Amino acid sequence: QSSRTGGELDLDSGANCGQAVANSENIFWPSGGGPSGEYVVTVHNYQQCSAGAIDYTLRVVYDNTVTTYRGSFADASAGELDTADNLKEMARFRR
């Protein structure tokens, strides 16, 4: 999937609780292709397929900066609508 600015999602891992080939998703722009502006990076616990906390690792790479974030969502916090329980802002930056 591509955005109007050229960003791409390469894989929707485990969509609809299906078997995932890889347990990761990558959103990226070609090198030098990301538009200028403010970026807000969030993690959304959209759908829970098994009981228990949902752990995540997020790696944000931009302008020779690499930052890794780790966290988890509580059991039963998933949902399609954004709430304080299922959406976490992880990073904000300008480029």
Secondary structure by P-SEA (a helix, b strand, c coil): cccccccccccccccccccccccbbbbbcccccccccbbbbbbbcccccccccccbbbbbbcccbbbbbbbcccccccccccccccccccccccc
